[in-house]
Amino acid sequence: MTHSVYDQIGRRYTSTRHPDPRIGAAILDALGDADSVVNVGAGAGAYEPVGRFLIAVEPSRHMIRQRSSKASLVVQASAEALPFRAEAFDAALAVLTLHHWTDWRCGLDEMKRVANRLVVLTIEPTELGKFWLTEVYFPEIVALDRGRCPSTAEIEHHLGDCRVDPIAIPHDCSDGFLGAFWRRPEAYLDPKVRAGMSGFTLLDPSIVARGIAQLESDLESGAWERRFGHIRSLDALDVCYRLVVTD
C-alpha cells in the first residue's frame, strides 16, 4: 500500500474527516452479524463498529497516531500482506482506501483469505466525471482516479459473486471526502478542507490554484448557481460512491 500520501495529509486528517452516521449505518448493515472484523487501510478509525472484536491495519504512522486512545488494536502493515491466518475474521472492511493500494487485486485476495465477508466502500471512477467539481473544475482528478482506482466492474470480476450498492451522499455529510460538499461548493475554497482530500494533494499546486480560482470566480459571478444551483434543493446525491459486499 502506498502510504506516502497519508504521511503528508494524515497529520491533520481528523480535523475535517468525521464519520457520517448515515454512511456508517450502511456499512454496519453490510457487516451484518460479523462478530470479528479486520479494518484494512483503517486510517484514523472512521466507521469501525463498536461492540465487536476488531483489529485495524494501517501502514501510515501519521494516521495511526490520530487514532483515539479508545480505538481498537492497530497493526502497522499493508493490505497486500495481512499478518493474519486464513479465515481469522468474520468480515474484512475497507473504507475509501483501494485507490491507495499498490496492488488492489492482491489486497482484495488478502481480505478474502482472512475473512468470510468483504465490505468495501469505494468510488466508481467511470462515474466521477459526472460530478460538477471534477467535470468542470478538476478533470485532472478524474484522470488521476481512473488511473489508480479500479472500477466496480473490475472489482466484481475479480471477487466473483458480490453486490454493489450506490451510496447517496447526504447534503450535510460530516466526512470531508472529495464528494462530501457537493451542495456546499464554497467549502472547496478552504485549503483546510482540501488538505483532507488525497485527490487535491496529488495534483500539481498550479492546477489546484487554477481550478479554485475558477470556482471562486463562478461563485462570485453566479455562474455556478445558474448551472448547478438546482442541486441545492436535494437532500442527497449519487456522486459515485459504491459499497461492494460479498459473502
SULWOVEN-V902065 format. One line per field, one symbol per residue. ss: DSSP state (H for helix, E for strand, - for the rest). A space follows every 10 residues. Layout:
ss: ???
This chain:
ss: ---HHHHHHH HHHHH-E--- HHHHHHHHHH H----EEEEE ---------- --EEEEE--- HHHHH----- --EEE---HH H-------EE EEEEE--HHH ---HHHHHHH HHHHEEEEEE EEE----HHH -HHHHHH-HH HHHHHHHH-- -HHHHHHHH- --EEEE--EE ----E----- ----HHHHH- HHHH---HHH H---HHHHHH HHHHHHHHHH H-HHHHHHHH HHH--EE--- EEEEEE-
